[in-house]
């Protein structure tokens, strides 16, 4: 058995994977209550609180899932990318972490019309300097956040390591110094994904101390080189053996791909959660403007169209309906408003009678200033049902456009896999995606894809399988197809 732990933005999830049968023996999800929002545009996280929640989550799955501790062979960890946590030489947090949701680098620099993000790109060497980074930097990235702290003389006093939030959890569980797998390191905007190293030259141009950055590790390999397993005091609280291997963490995007796709060389993944991505594994690095190219375990890459128009966009529409009900009619909306919105959307014919939504409420990766719009309004389609359907169709269109950009590089891919709660819980969206891509959507049989992917990576790291491809081919299956 292997435990997979996903340190998400809104929840912590854990699963227990039986590698003999491919079954999830247990899974649990708990709210991530460690978030702190000290001011508008600021998003931080109490690492100490996250540590307590991690222990509670793992203890719950061991106790309530009927897990035999003696049969657990390792723990795999994944979680939110981009943000930054600060640990001292003893592995203890020295301040709150700053998450990917933080927007401080969009603020204007004192005495300048430039934002910190714009100045970061300029001092790094311009947009062209990021071709080998796999992505353009954005607010909330480890690199841009460190730059803001540096410019405001707010970097923690050395010695300190700036790592990713899942890395900090692994260090807490094991006591081993943090190491960052490329799947996380590449989400910083400072990592050369082709050379597989931090871009030391860029760090020097930005004035960021090299000593801040952790060594590069390999996801799933035992943290601390196998010398630092689960700490006895934590093992006792969780109910697992002390010294149990805990793997170096990997990014949740790659973990979700691993936990969703049985045939990674030929599949295309649509993952819809709070945000959304379309992903295809490649064997070579490809630079395509508007897309990201992230490292993937085993020496591969993941070509990604990352949209900011996932479930969060649907939530904005829900919030509008709630406000309309309260402010116009002084009424409370139903608890199952999501379900009602989708039921209404299903009554509208495809095409939403001409209503078209571009669901960029918070911009795009390429243009943070882009905003959402509804076009083609008429007396016939000016209804809540049409707005809900048009938004879902706009999300599908955004994914399809990303897929068009990928097509010259990846060629035809099959099957088309749909994962994440946005697809799993909204089968109307799954059907709309299938219609737009003119292909059936295969939905994974096992939920909690990111946590499952972390467990699979841990199993490969411990030698249970020779490769990830072997592991996913043996363990994953699809429960149904949406058409």
C-alpha positions in Angstrom: 0.0 0.0 0.0 1.1 3.6 -0.7 -0.4 6.8 0.7 -0.8 9.8 -1.6 -1.1 13.2 -0.1 -2.3 16.3 -2.1 -1.7 19.7 -0.4 -4.3 21.6 -2.4 -5.2 25.3 -2.2 -8.7 24.7 -0.8 -8.4 21.1 0.5 -6.0 18.5 1.7 -6.7 15.1 0.2 -5.2 11.6 0.9 -5.6 8.2 -0.6 -4.4 4.7 0.1 -3.5 2.8 -3.0 -3.3 -1.0 -3.2 -0.8 -1.6 -6.0 -1.8 -5.3 -6.2 -5.4 -4.6 -7.2 -5.2 -1.0 -8.3 -8.0 -0.1 -5.9 -8.2 2.9 -3.6 -8.7 1.4 -0.2 -9.5 4.7 1.4 -9.6 8.4 0.6 -10.3 11.5 2.7 -10.6 15.3 2.0 -10.4 18.0 4.6 -10.6 21.8 4.1 -7.3 23.6 4.0 -7.8 26.2 6.7 -4.3 27.4 6.8 -4.9 30.3 4.3 -4.4 33.9 5.4 -5.6 36.9 3.4 -4.1 39.9 5.2 -5.2 42.5 2.6 -6.6 42.8 -0.9 -4.4 41.0 -3.4 -2.5 39.2 -0.7 -2.7 35.4 -0.2 -0.5 33.8 2.4 -0.6 30.5 4.4 0.4 29.5 7.9 2.9 26.7 7.5 2.5 25.7 11.2 -1.3 25.4 10.7 -0.7 23.4 7.5 1.5 21.0 9.4 -1.2 20.3 11.9 -3.8 19.8 9.2 -1.4 17.4 7.4 -1.0 15.3 10.5 -4.8 15.3 11.0 -5.5 14.3 7.4 -3.0 11.4 7.5 -4.1 10.2 10.9 -7.7 10.2 9.7 -7.1 8.1 6.7 -5.0 5.6 8.7 -7.6 5.3 11.4 -10.9 5.5 9.5 -9.7 3.7 6.4 -8.8 0.5 8.3 -5.2 0.7 7.0 -2.8 -1.9 8.3 0.3 0.3 9.0 2.6 -2.7 8.5 1.6 -2.9 4.8 2.2 0.8 4.0 5.5 1.0 2.0 5.7 4.8 1.4 4.1 8.2 1.2 4.0 10.3 -1.9 3.3 14.1 -1.7 2.1 16.6 -4.3 0.4 20.0 -4.0 0.0 23.5 -5.2 2.7 25.0 -7.4 4.2 28.4 -7.9 4.0 29.8 -4.3 6.9 30.0 -1.8 7.6 28.8 1.8 10.6 29.8 3.8 12.5 27.3 6.1 15.5 27.8 8.3 18.4 25.5 8.6 16.4 23.3 11.0 13.5 23.0 8.6 11.2 25.2 10.6 9.2 27.9 8.9 10.5 31.5 9.5 7.4 33.3 8.2 4.1 32.7 6.5 4.2 31.1 3.0 3.0 33.2 0.1 0.7 31.2 -2.3 0.1 31.3 -6.0 -3.0 33.4 -5.5 -1.0 36.4 -4.3 -1.1 39.4 -6.6 1.4 41.8 -4.9 3.7 41.7 -7.9 1.0 43.4 -10.0 1.3 46.5 -7.8 3.2 49.5 -9.3 6.7 50.0 -8.1 7.2 53.2 -6.0 7.7 56.2 -8.3 7.1 54.1 -11.4 4.3 53.1 -13.7 5.9 49.6 -14.0 4.6 46.8 -11.9 7.0 44.6 -10.0 6.1 41.8 -12.4 7.1 44.0 -15.4 10.3 45.1 -13.7 11.1 41.4 -12.9 10.8 40.5 -16.6 12.9 43.5 -17.6 15.7 42.8 -15.2 15.6 39.1 -15.9 16.5 39.9 -19.5 13.1 40.4 -21.2 10.5 38.0 -22.4 13.0 36.1 -24.6 15.0 35.1 -21.4 12.1 32.8 -20.4 12.0 30.6 -23.5 13.8 27.8 -21.6 11.8 28.4 -18.4 8.8 26.6 -20.0 6.5 29.5 -19.1 6.2 33.2 -18.7 6.3 34.5 -15.1 3.1 35.6 -13.4 2.0 37.0 -10.1 2.2 34.4 -7.3 5.2 32.6 -8.8 8.0 31.9 -6.4 10.4 33.9 -8.6 8.3 37.0 -8.8 7.3 36.9 -5.2 11.0 36.7 -4.1 11.7 39.7 -6.4 9.0 41.7 -4.6 10.5 40.8 -1.2 14.0 41.6 -2.4 13.0 45.0 -3.7 11.2 45.8 -0.4 14.1 44.6 1.7 11.8 41.9 3.2 13.6 38.6 2.4 14.1 36.5 5.5 17.4 36.7 7.2 19.8 33.9 6.1 20.3 31.0 6.4 16.9 30.3 4.8 15.7 28.2 2.0 12.9 29.3 -0.3 11.1 26.2 -1.4 7.6 25.2 -2.5 4.7 24.5 -0.1 4.7 20.7 -0.7 8.5 20.7 -0.2 8.0 22.2 3.2 5.5 19.5 4.1 8.0 16.8 3.2 10.6 18.5 5.3 8.2 18.6 8.2 7.3 14.9 7.9 10.9 13.8 7.6 13.3 16.4 9.0 15.3 16.2 5.7 16.4 19.5 4.1 14.1 20.5 1.3 14.7 19.4 -2.3 12.6 20.5 -5.2 11.7 18.2 -8.1 11.7 19.9 -11.5 7.9 19.6 -11.7 7.7 22.1 -8.8 10.9 24.1 -9.6 9.7 24.9 -13.1 6.7 26.6 -11.6 9.0 29.3 -10.2 9.8 31.1 -13.5 13.5 30.7 -12.6 14.2 27.1 -13.6 15.8 26.1 -16.9 13.7 23.1 -17.9 16.0 22.1 -20.7 19.2 22.1 -18.6 17.3 20.9 -15.6 18.7 23.4 -13.2 18.1 26.8 -11.6 19.0 29.6 -14.0 21.9 30.9 -12.0 22.6 33.7 -14.5 19.1 35.0 -14.2 19.2 34.9 -10.5 22.3 37.0 -10.5 20.7 39.6 -12.8 17.7 39.8 -10.5 19.9 40.1 -7.3 18.4 37.0 -5.8 20.9 35.0 -3.6 21.7 31.6 -4.9 21.8 30.2 -1.4 18.0 30.7 -1.2 17.3 27.9 -3.6 17.0 24.2 -2.7 18.8 21.4 -4.6 17.0 19.7 -7.4 15.6 16.3 -6.4 13.6 13.5 -8.1 9.9 13.1 -7.4 9.1 9.9 -5.5 12.7 9.2 -4.4 12.9 9.0 -0.6 13.5 12.4 0.9 17.0 12.8 2.4 18.4 10.0 0.3 16.5 7.4 2.3 18.2 8.6 5.5 15.2 10.6 6.7 12.0 8.7 6.8 8.9 9.6 8.7 9.9 11.3 12.0 9.1 9.2 15.1 7.0 11.9 16.8 4.9 12.4 13.7 4.7 8.7 13.0 3.2 8.2 16.5 0.5 10.8 15.9 -0.4 9.4 12.5 -0.3 5.7 13.4 2.4 4.7 10.8 5.9 3.2 11.3 8.7 5.6 12.0 11.2 5.8 9.2 8.6 5.1 6.5 9.9 6.5 3.2 8.4 9.9 2.2 9.0 10.8 -1.4 10.2 14.1 -2.7 7.1 16.1 -3.8 6.0 16.7 -7.3 3.7 19.4 -8.8 0.0 18.8 -8.7 -0.5 19.3 -12.4 1.8 16.5 -13.3 0.5 14.3 -10.4 -3.1 14.8 -11.8 -1.9 13.7 -15.2 -0.3 10.6 -13.7 -3.4 9.7 -11.7 -5.7 10.2 -14.7 -4.1 8.9 -17.8 -3.4 5.2 -18.4 -1.7 5.7 -21.7 0.4 8.9 -21.3 2.2 8.7 -24.7 -1.1 8.9 -26.7 -3.7 10.6 -24.6 -4.9 14.2 -24.2 -6.0 15.3 -20.7 -8.6 17.9 -19.9 -8.4 18.7 -16.2 -11.0 21.1 -14.8 -10.8 22.1 -11.1 -10.7 25.7 -9.8 -8.7 26.5 -12.9 -8.3 24.3 -15.9 -5.6 22.8 -18.2 -5.3 20.7 -21.3 -2.2 18.6 -21.2 -0.2 16.3 -23.5 3.0 14.5 -22.7 5.9 14.9 -25.1 9.4 13.5 -25.3 11.0 16.8 -26.4 10.9 20.4 -25.2 8.7 22.6 -27.4 8.4 26.4 -27.3 5.0 27.5 -28.4 3.9 31.0 -27.4 0.8 30.9 -25.2 1.5 27.4 -24.0 3.6 26.1 -21.1 6.1 23.2 -21.3 6.7 21.7 -17.9 9.0 18.9 -16.8 7.4 15.5 -16.4 9.0 12.6 -14.4 11.1 10.2 -16.4 12.7 12.8 -18.6 9.5 13.8 -20.4 7.7 17.1 -20.7 4.1 18.2 -20.4 2.8 20.6 -22.9 0.0 22.6 -21.3 -2.6 25.1 -22.1 -3.4 26.6 -18.8 -6.7 28.5 -18.5 -7.9 30.7 -15.7 -11.5 29.8 -16.7 -12.2 26.5 -14.8 -14.6 26.0 -12.0 -13.8 29.4 -10.6 -15.6 31.0 -13.6 -18.7 29.0 -12.9 -18.5 30.2 -9.3 -18.5 33.8 -10.4 -21.7 33.3 -12.2 -23.2 31.5 -9.2 -22.2 34.4 -7.0 -23.9 36.8 -9.4 -27.1 34.8 -9.2 -26.9 34.7 -5.4 -26.5 38.5 -5.3 -29.4 39.0 -7.7 -31.6 36.8 -5.5 -30.6 38.6 -2.3 -30.4 42.2 -3.5 -33.4 42.2 -5.9 -35.8 39.8 -4.2 -34.4 39.7 -0.6 -34.3 35.9 -0.9 -31.9 33.2 -0.1 -30.6 30.9 -2.8 -30.7 27.2 -2.6 -27.7 25.3 -1.3 -27.6 23.3 -4.5 -27.4 26.3 -6.8 -24.6 24.7 -8.8 -26.9 21.8 -9.6 -29.8 24.1 -10.5 -27.6 26.2 -12.8 -26.5 23.0 -14.6 -30.0 21.7 -14.9 -31.1 25.0 -16.4 -28.1 25.0 -18.8 -29.1 21.5 -20.0 -32.4 22.9 -21.2 -30.7 25.2 -23.7 -29.7 23.9 -27.1 -26.0 23.8 -28.1 -24.8 27.2 -29.2 -26.9 28.9 -26.5 -29.1 30.6 -29.2 -26.2 32.8 -30.2 -25.0 33.8 -26.8 -21.2 33.6 -26.6 -19.0 33.8 -23.4 -15.3 34.5 -23.2 -14.8 33.4 -19.5 -11.6 35.4 -18.7 -12.8 36.9 -15.5 -9.3 37.2 -14.1 -7.4 37.5 -17.4 -5.2 34.8 -19.0 -1.7 33.7 -18.6 -0.6 35.8 -21.5 -2.8 38.8 -20.7 -3.7 39.4 -17.0 -5.7 42.4 -18.0 -8.1 40.5 -20.3 -11.6 40.3 -18.9 -14.7 38.2 -19.5 -17.5 39.1 -21.9 -20.9 37.9 -23.0 -21.7 38.7 -26.6 -24.7 38.1 -28.9 -27.4 39.0 -26.4 -30.9 39.0 -27.6 -34.4 39.0 -25.9 -34.5 35.2 -26.5 -31.1 34.3 -24.8 -31.1 36.9 -22.0 -31.9 34.2 -19.4 -30.0 32.5 -16.5 -30.1 29.2 -18.4 -28.4 30.7 -21.4 -25.8 32.4 -19.4 -24.9 29.2 -17.6 -24.8 27.2 -20.8 -22.8 29.9 -22.7 -20.2 30.0 -19.9 -19.7 26.2 -20.0 -19.4 26.4 -23.8 -16.9 29.2 -23.5 -14.7 27.1 -21.2 -14.8 24.3 -23.7 -13.9 26.7 -26.5 -10.9 27.9 -24.5 -9.6 24.3 -24.1 -10.2 23.6 -27.8 -8.2 26.6 -28.8 -5.3 25.5 -26.7 -5.6 22.1 -28.3 -5.4 23.6 -31.8 -2.1 25.3 -30.8 -0.7 21.9 -29.6 -1.9 19.9 -32.7 1.1 20.6 -35.0 3.5 19.2 -32.3 1.5 16.4 -30.7 -0.6 15.2 -33.7 -3.9 13.3 -33.1 -4.3 12.0 -29.6 -6.6 9.4 -28.3 -8.2 8.8 -25.9 -9.4 12.2 -24.6 -9.5 12.0 -20.8 -11.5 14.3 -18.6 -10.5 14.6 -14.9 -11.0 16.9 -12.0 -14.2 17.8 -10.1 -15.3 20.2 -12.9 -15.7 17.2 -15.2 -16.5 14.5 -12.7 -19.3 16.5 -11.0 -20.6 18.3 -14.0 -21.4 15.8 -16.7 -23.1 18.5 -18.8 -19.6 20.1 -19.1 -18.1 16.7 -19.9 -20.7 16.4 -22.7 -20.0 19.9 -24.0 -16.3 19.2 -24.1 -16.9 15.9 -26.0 -19.1 17.7 -28.5 -16.5 20.5 -29.1 -13.6 18.1 -29.5 -15.7 15.6 -31.5 -14.4 12.8 -29.3 -15.8 10.9 -26.3 -14.5 11.9 -22.9 -13.1 9.1 -20.8 -13.5 9.7 -17.1 -11.1 8.0 -14.7 -12.6 5.4 -12.4 -10.6 6.6 -9.4 -11.1 10.0 -7.9 -8.6 12.3 -6.2 -6.3 12.2 -9.2 -3.5 14.3 -7.8 -3.2 12.3 -4.6 -3.4 9.1 -6.6 -0.7 10.3 -8.9 1.5 11.0 -5.8 0.9 7.5 -4.5 1.9 6.0 -7.9 5.1 8.1 -8.1 6.0 6.9 -4.6 5.4 3.3 -5.7 7.8 3.8 -8.6 10.3 5.5 -6.4 10.3 2.5 -4.1 10.8 0.1 -7.0 7.3 -1.3 -7.0 7.2 -0.6 -10.8 10.0 -0.1 -13.2 8.5 3.0 -14.8 5.5 5.3 -14.5 4.2 4.0 -17.8 4.1 0.4 -16.5 2.4 1.6 -13.3 -0.3 3.6 -15.0 -1.0 0.9 -17.5 -1.5 -1.6 -14.7 -3.4 0.6 -12.2 -5.6 3.0 -14.1 -8.9 2.4 -15.9 -11.9 4.5 -17.0 -15.3 4.1 -15.5 -17.5 5.7 -18.2 -17.5 7.8 -21.4 -19.2 11.1 -21.9 -20.3 11.8 -25.5 
